[in-house]
Amino acid sequence: MSDIFISYSSKDRAQADQLIELLVSAGLSVWIDRSGIEAATSWSKEIVQAINECKAFVVMLSPNSLLSNNVIKEVSLASEKRKKILPLDLEPVQLTEDFEY
């Protein structure tokens, strides 16, 4: 089980790597997709299990993540599972209706 699940757009990988370093240096375990999830890829069992087992869910918000169907799916699942969702703004964004839901 990981302490933190990180949901992000692959276009924001550099910022995600920085966050991982900070969290790991603070003694937390982190789950993040290392292979990159493309828009046409369906959810894998591993992602669903990682969300089910995490203690907190961090969503990295950016124009890129707001356009990512996979980030939207991950946030929706985390919400349904009543996970602690922590939004991290990479830059100011206006939430889309998908995220507002």
GIZI-V694871 format. One record per backbone hydrogen bond with DSSP energy under -1.0 kcal/mol. NH is the residue of the N-H (numbers start at 0). CO is the residue of the C=O. If there is no record, write none. Layout:
nh/co
NH/CO
NH/CO
//
This chain:
nh/co
3/28
4/55
5/30
6/57
11/8
12/9
15/11
16/12
17/13
18/14
19/15
20/16
21/17
22/18
23/19
24/20
26/23
27/22
30/3
40/37
47/43
48/44
49/45
50/46
51/47
52/48
53/49
55/2
56/83
57/4
58/85
59/6
60/87
65/61
67/64
71/67
72/68
73/69
74/70
75/71
76/72
77/73
78/74
79/75
80/76
81/78
82/77
85/56
87/58
89/60
99/95
100/96
//
